[in-house]
Amino acid sequence: MRKCMKIIVSGLLVLLFNACAFDLVHVKQIPTQIESTQLSLSSFELIDEIDVSLGTGYSRKLKKGTKWHYVGTISYGDVFKTNDQILTVEASNIHEAYLVVSSSKLVGFYLPAEKSFSPLNDSKELKIREINPMQ
């Protein structure tokens, strides 16, 4: 009986420790300040859907036809947000995200709540159509 109890307790402890162990995956964040300029850049619409791998085990799909509006600039590029889809960056936590674009390439994400930049490992060429900001 005593041997059986030891086995059960040992098994429960193993389960408990394995249940608590969990790999934290972090989104790389570089603190940055967004600057609004007097000159507002054009908005754009995505012509093609694009899949973006974040290097955290999660990916995002930027939907075709979403309209992205300029909100400011950081040292890594111009920052755009949309009301057409919910965009988040995800690892162990979920962060609201805006696009950071430089020379028509998606280079990363601006995380407004954290006031930081999260770079992509590889930039992605965006197929876009410039639109009137009033559209």
Secondary structure, DSSP 4 states (H G I P E B T S, - for coil): -HHHHHHHHHHHHHHHHHHH---------EE---B--SSPPPEEEESS-EEEE-SSS-EEEEPTT-EEEEEEEETTEEEEE-SSS--EEESSSEEE-EEEEETTEEEEEEETTTTEEEEEEEEEE--EEEE-TT-
